[in-house]
Amino acid sequence: MLYSGIGRQKMMNDSVLMKAGMQVLIEQLGNVYAEKFISLVLREPFNYTEWRRDNLFVDMTVEEISKNAMDLYNKSILERGQTPHNKQ
């Protein structure tokens, strides 16, 4: 993995960010759909803030979002061999 976005984040320059983003898109979507996704983003006007508000966590409570975030964070901590914050 090029970069783990979980936990403390380190700054990435533009080329590292683009490479990491492409890697994630290709891993998740495959080459063809990663390219298609990029085409759509470039072609269509897109407001991520509005999209996130209207689509990303529509059926989830704040508590559910928070729990999922903490579970993902703790998983990343365990993978590094550290103790999760809420499991002392």
N, C-alpha and C positions, 0 to 999 in steps of 0.2 A: 504494500500500500504506500502510495506517495506521501500521504498526509492524513493524520487522524484529526478530524474536526471536533472531537469530543474532549471535554476538559479544557485545560489551559491551551489557548490557541497562540501559535507563534505567527508573526507577520509573514506573508508570502508576497513575493514580487509578482508582477502581472504574468510573466511567462510560466512560473510555477503554478499559479492559480489556474491558468488556462489548461495546462497539462493535466492537473489534478481533476478539473472539471470534466475534461474530455474523457479521462480514464473512467470516472464514475458513470458518465452517460453511456459509454460503450459497454461497461460491465453490466449495467442495468437494462439497457435497451438494445444492445447489439449495434454493429456499425451502421446499418441502414437507417434504423430509427433514431440513432443519435444524430446522424446527418439531417434527417427530416426535422427533428426537433430544433436544431440550430437554424434551419431554413425558416421554420415557422416563427421563431423568435425574431429573426431579422426582418421578416416580411410583415408581420402583424404588429400594430401598436400594442404594447403590453405594459400594464401597470401592475407590478408584482404586489404592491401593497393592497390594492383592491382585490386582486385575485386571491391572495392569502386570506383576507378577511372573509371573502364570499365562498371559498372552496376548501381551504386546507383543514380547518378544524371545526367544520360546521356542526357536526353531531356530538361534539365533545365538550364537557364542562372544563372549566379552568383547572379543577382538581385532577381530572383525568389527564389533561395535557401535562400538568406538573408531575404527576406520578410517572407517566411514560418517559418524560425527560429525565427524571431522577433515576429510573430503572436503566435507561440507556447509559447514563453517566456512570452509574455504579458498575454496569457490565464492563465498560471500558476500563474502570479502575481495577476490577478483578483480573482482566486480561493482562494488565501490567503488573500483577502480583501485589497490589496494594490493598488496603482495607477500605471498603466503601464508607462514606460519611455516616450513613444511618445504620450501620451494622458493626458497631464497635465491640 
